[in-house]
């Protein structure tokens, strides 16, 4: 039985990927902040992930390995993942 591509992704609680680029974006209207975002490569897909405050002091450069979970950032469009560990 073939499992759909979207269902496979939902079944994984945590995923490991490689950082491609780190940058900041502005949040949407009622909030005003610069959110730290990185682009991650997982299975030849590029995903945007948010760096929470307790991990933002660590240096993230190209080819850094990170562990992410699927948790949406509500005030930034297109950001659906959150970093939980930096290797």
C-alpha positions as CSV (number, residue, x, y, z in Angstrom):
1,X,0.0,0.0,0.0
2,X,1.5,3.3,-1.1
3,X,1.4,6.1,1.5
4,X,1.0,9.7,0.2
5,X,3.9,12.1,0.3
6,X,2.1,14.5,2.7
7,X,1.2,11.8,5.1
8,X,4.7,10.5,5.3
9,X,5.9,14.0,6.3
10,X,3.2,14.2,9.0
11,X,4.2,10.8,10.5
12,X,7.7,12.1,11.3
13,X,7.8,13.9,14.6
14,X,11.3,15.2,14.1
15,X,13.5,15.7,11.0
16,X,17.2,16.4,10.5
17,X,18.4,18.8,7.8
18,X,21.3,20.9,6.6
19,X,21.3,24.7,6.7
20,X,21.6,26.5,3.4
21,X,21.1,30.2,4.3
22,X,20.3,32.2,7.5
23,X,18.5,35.6,7.4
24,X,15.8,37.7,9.1
25,X,12.3,38.7,8.0
26,X,9.8,41.1,9.4
27,X,6.7,39.7,11.1
28,X,3.1,40.6,10.0
29,X,1.0,43.6,10.9
30,X,0.1,43.7,14.6
31,X,3.6,42.5,15.6
32,X,6.9,44.3,14.8
33,X,10.0,42.2,15.1
34,X,12.8,40.7,13.0
35,X,12.5,36.9,13.1
36,X,15.6,34.8,12.5
37,X,14.8,32.3,9.7
38,X,17.0,29.6,8.0
39,X,16.5,27.7,4.8
40,X,17.0,23.9,5.4
41,X,17.5,21.2,2.8
42,X,15.6,18.0,3.6
43,X,15.3,15.3,0.8
44,X,16.0,17.8,-1.9
45,X,13.3,20.2,-0.7
46,X,14.0,23.7,0.8
47,X,12.1,24.4,4.0
48,X,11.9,27.6,6.0
49,X,12.4,27.2,9.8
50,X,12.3,29.6,12.7
51,X,15.2,29.9,15.3
52,X,13.7,30.4,18.8
53,X,15.2,32.8,21.3
54,X,17.2,30.3,23.3
55,X,19.0,29.0,20.2
56,X,19.5,32.4,18.5
57,X,22.8,33.1,20.3
58,X,24.5,30.1,18.7
59,X,26.2,30.6,15.4
60,X,24.4,29.0,12.5
61,X,26.4,29.0,9.3
62,X,26.1,27.1,6.0
63,X,26.2,23.3,6.3
64,X,25.2,23.3,9.9
65,X,23.1,20.2,10.8
66,X,19.8,21.1,12.7
67,X,16.9,19.1,14.1
68,X,13.4,20.5,13.5
69,X,9.7,19.9,14.3
70,X,6.6,20.9,12.5
71,X,5.2,23.9,14.4
72,X,3.9,26.9,12.6
73,X,5.0,30.5,13.3
74,X,1.8,32.5,13.1
75,X,3.1,36.0,12.4
76,X,5.4,35.0,9.5
77,X,4.1,33.7,6.2
78,X,5.6,30.5,4.8
79,X,7.4,29.4,8.0
80,X,6.0,26.0,9.2
81,X,8.9,24.5,11.1
82,X,10.9,25.3,14.3
83,X,14.4,24.4,15.2
84,X,14.9,22.4,18.4
85,X,18.6,21.4,18.3
86,X,21.8,22.6,16.6
87,X,24.5,20.0,16.1
